């Protein structure tokens, strides 16, 4: 009986394993990519975590094989190069100190593909046993961080700079808006293509029929399901009045005047996840109290249809209570 109790009690203390693997193709040689990911002094510009908070304290050891960070929102920790296979693989030991202590094994693998390099980023870690129910969601969140980081690494290696800038504007006033919209539910990974399709259809109709009443555009995100990796959103054209001759599949609505917390993003839309993650980090860190009645938005300051993608300005707005 005592042995059975021991087995049962320890069964639930097995640490749930976390495994993340993400890849991207970079137009550069393995040698060039290796020179960046093996040198911690070059991690700051493309780190998917450091971009989310101004003023994070970073210390890189003289040999560039160890670095540590500490911030109010991103927490604290350190990373050490554990082993290297030149131009092919690097392994790291990662230690998180705040907001809680944990360890992880991290690695980059580089595979030459003609004039390009397939870059794969791995992480193996575990959760405390009592958080077993968060395993899938945590892997999804870290996977999204890795995707963001790889996109910025690609910019940095190919162009020498990252084409994503955040400005934390804080609390401001959204003046409200009437809108015409197309509502879509889809997998998160399909959202960029679906959103492009929806806005093309919406804006073509508006410019052909009601250009005189159209102002700017926005997206309203009604629901994120991180476990199932699905999203429900509305692609919206902001208008001064609602026309009566809308095609099938179009809906209308009005977003009320509201206080919002604003994060401003400049750069291509494929980097917009940086602004969203920065907002979610502030929400978790209780920088603001989110509204339970209103949904978060993307507000497009200039049009992606006639603006160079490097100059695109987008604000991610979280309504606050």
C-alpha positions, 0 to 999 in steps of 0.5 A: 500500500505504501509503495503504491502511494509512492508510485502514484504520488511521484507519477504526478511529479514527472516534469512535463517535457517541452520541445520546440523546433523552428526553422527558416532559410537565410540568404547567406552562407553557414559561416556568416550565420554562424558568426552571428549566433555564436557571438552573444554581442550580436544577439541584442538586435534580433532577440525576440525578447529584448525587443519587447522592453526598453532598458533591459540590462544586458552583460556580455562576457569578453569572450562573447560566449556568455551573456545575462539579462535583467528587465522588469518585464522580460525577467532575468537569466543567462545563457552560455555556449556549451559546445560548438561544431564550427559552421554546423551546430552550437549548443547552449545552456539557458538559465531563467532566474526570474520570474521563476527558475528553470533550465533549458538546452538550446541549439542552432543547427545550420545546413548549407542549401546552395547559396542559402542556409537552413537555420533550425532553432531547438529548445528542450526544457520542462515545466513544473509538474503542477503546470502539466496542463500548460505544456501545449500552450507553452510550446506554442508561445515559445514557438511563436517567440522562435518564429519572431526571432528567426525572422529578425535574425534573417533581417540582421544577417541578410541586411545588417539591420532588423526591420522592426521597431517598437514604440511603447506609447502607453495609455491613449484614447481611441476615438471610436469608429464605424466600420464595414468588415469581413469576419474570418476564423482560421488557423493562426498560421493561415491568418496572414494570407487570409487577412491579405485576401479579406482586405483586398476584397474589402478595399477593392469594393470600397475604392470602387464604390464608396471611396468618399466615405472610407477613412483608414483600416483596422482589424479587430481580434475577437478570440485567440485560442493558443491551445488549438492555434486558431483565431477569429478576427474582422478585417475592417474598413473605417467609414464615416457612414454605413452604406446600404448596398453591401455584398453578401459576406460583409458585416457592419459594426461600431467600435466605441470610444475607449481608453487603450494601451498602444504599442506602435510598430514600424516595419513589414507586417510579418513582424507585427507579432513583436507588437502583439507579444509586447502587449501580452507581456504587459498584460501579464505583468499587470502594466494595465488592466484589460477590458473584458467587454472590448476586443484588441485591435490593429490600427493601420496608420498607412495603407499596405496597398500603397506604402513601402513595407519598411515604412508601414506603421501599425498600432496594436491597441489593447482596450483597458478597464 
